[in-house]
Amino acid sequence: MASGACRVRANLSFVLVLGAVGILIIVGLVVLIVWAITRMRRGASGTSPDRSDALEVLRMRFARGEIAEAEFVQAKKVLGYNAERRRRSPSASHAGFLAALAALVLGILAGCNPGLSPSPNPTLTPVIISGIRGLVIAGPTCPVEQAGQSPCVRPVLGATILALDSARQVVGRAVSDASGAYSLRLPAGTYEIVPQAVAGLMGVAAETTVTVPDGAPVQLDLQYDTGIR
């Protein structure tokens, strides 16, 4: 039983570490976005001509009589159009770049979030309102237990646990996961819990009569015999 609890704690630690790594990746992507936008703005400001200077030169040439009024008006329109187009182009580039980065962030979050993809080997006991839950273990796993030594047991994967009603009809079935955890969602009542044989184990856990109250799960740990003596 102690080994099963340690395995559950180890799995929780792994999930926490994985979450921390995901947060670091997201922070790094945010920093990358800010850096890229800053670079783009600097590049745009460094290559765009000064519209005010160009208009001032145009006005001076018109004042000196070097160009006609029609040319002056046409040149002002051209300068205004080009400047407006240059101002909009970097914004469009920024929008496309940010959209691509946003898609990348969403893809990483979908891959890192365990809630978006099913886990083939669940290791945490589901939360149940009413029923029976516990750990399935097998022991002993060592010939002789020494004083102060941890219990010589291990979790049992794939053990089928049946719940029978008073008529010996199957009303619930559960299979233990890699940590040995199982759970049966059952309404209030009295049930016979019948563990089934597991390949590689000599003995089967004893049948147990359990009374399930309304609104609270009952803890029932089951131990199989390995046959080691």
N, C-alpha and C positions, 0 to 999 in steps of 0.2 A: 504493500500500500504506500509505503514511503517512497519507493521507486517511482510509482505512478504519479505521486504528487510532485516529485522533483522534475519529472518529464514535463508535466503541465507548466511548471514555473519556467523551465527552459524554453518551451514553445512561446510563452508570453514574452520572455526576454527577446527572442528572435523577432517577434512581431514589432516590439518597440524599436529595436535597432533598425528594422526595415523602414519603419515610419520616419525615423530620424534621417535616414539616407534620402528618402523621398523629399523631405523638407529642404535638405541641403541642395538637392538638384533644382528645386523650384526657385530657391533664393539665387542660385547661380544663373538661372535663365533670366530672372528679373534684372540682375546686374548686367547681363549681356544685352538686354533690350535697351536699358538706359544708356549704356556705352555706345551702342549702334546708333541710337537717335542723336546723341551728342555729336558723334562723328559726321553724321549726315548733315546736321545743321551747320557745323563748321565748314564742311566742304561746299555747301550751297552758298554760304555767305562769302567764301573766299573766291568763288568763280563768277558770281553775279555782278554785272557792272553797276555802277552807281547811277540810278535813274535820275536823281536830282542834278548831278553834274552834267549829264547828257542834255537835259532840258535847258540848263543854264547856258551851255555852249550854243544850243540852238537859238535861244532868245538873243544872245549877243550877236550872232551872225545876222539874224533878222533885223536887229537894231542898226547894224552897220550897213544894211542894204545889200548884203551878199546873197540873200535868197529872197524870193518873192513870198507874198502872203500865202498864196495857195500852197507853195512848197512847205512853208512853215507849219500850216495847219495839217498837211498830210504827214509831215515828219513827226508832229506831236502824236497823231493817231497811231503811227507805226511804233513809236517808242512806248506809248502806253500799252498797246497790245502785247508787245514782246515782253515788257516787264511783268505784266499780269500773268502771261503764260509761264514765265520763269518762276514766278512765285508759286504757281499751282503745281508745277511738275514735282518739286521735292515733296510736297504734301502727298501726292499720289504714290510716290515711291515709298514714303513712310508707311502709308496705309497698307500697301501690299506686303511690306516687310513684317509689319506687326501682325497681319493676318496669318502669315506663314508661321511666325513664332508662336502665336496663340494656338494654332492647330498642333504644333509640336508639343506644347505644354499639356494640352488636353490628352494627346496620345500617351504621354508619359504618365499622367495621372491615372488614366484608364488601366495602364499596365501595372502600376504600382499599387493601386487600390485593391485590396483583397476582396472587397465587397462586390466588385464588378465581374469577377471571374470565380467560378466554383472551385473549391478546394477538394482535390481527390481524396485526401486523408484528413478529415477534420479531427482536431485534437482537443477541442474544448467542449465540455458538456453543454448541450443546449439548455436554455432557461425554460423550465416548465412550471406551470402554475400548480398543477395537481398531478401526481403520479409517483414513479419510483425512479431513482437514479443512483449511480454508484460506480465503483471500479471493479473490474474483473482482473484478478491477479493469479499467478501460478507459483507454487513453491513446494518444497525448497529448491533453490538453484545452486546450493553448495552442500557438500556432504555433512559438514559439521558447523554449527553456529557457535561462534565464540561470544563470551560475555562482552557487552558493549558494542557488538557488531551490528550493523544495519540489518534489518530483516532480509533473509535470502529469498526474495520474491521478485517477480517481473510482471509487467502488464501483459495481458493476453489480447492479441488482435484477432478479430473475426469470430469471437464467441457469440453464438446466438442465444438470446435470453427470451423465453416465452412467458407471458402472463395468462393464466387460466382463471376462468370464473368458477362459481360454485358447481356448474355443470360440466366442468373440465373442458370447456370450449376455449379455444385460443382467442383472446380479445386484445392482445398486444404482443408486438415482436420488436426486438432491438438487437443490433449487432455492435459489439465493442469496437472502438477505434484504436489507433496506434498507441494511445496512452492508457488503454484499458477502460476508458469511460463508456458508459451506456446510459440511456434514458428511455423510460416508458411513459408516454402521456396517457393517463388513465383517470377516469372519474372516481369520485369517492366510492369506496367499497373494499371488500376483502378479496384478495387474489392469492393464487398459488404461483410462485415464481419458480420456473423450471429451466435451469441451465441445460444446454445441449452439449453433447460430446464435441471436443475439439481435437483435430488430428495432431498427434505428437504428444498429447497429454494422457497420462494413465487414468487419472481419476476425474470425475465430474463433480462440480460444486453441488452441494446439497440443495434439495428443494426447500423453499421457505415460504411460510404463510405470512402475508403482509396485509395490514389494514391501512388503507390510504385515506387520510382525512380530506375534507373539502378545502381547497385553496392552499395546500402546502405539500411539497414533495417529501417523500420518505427516502432516506439514505440507506442503501443496502449494498454492501460490498460482498463480492463472491470470490471464493478461492478454489482454484483447481489444484489437483495433485500432480506434480511432475514425475513422481516415482523415484526421485533421487533419495537415497538413504545413506 
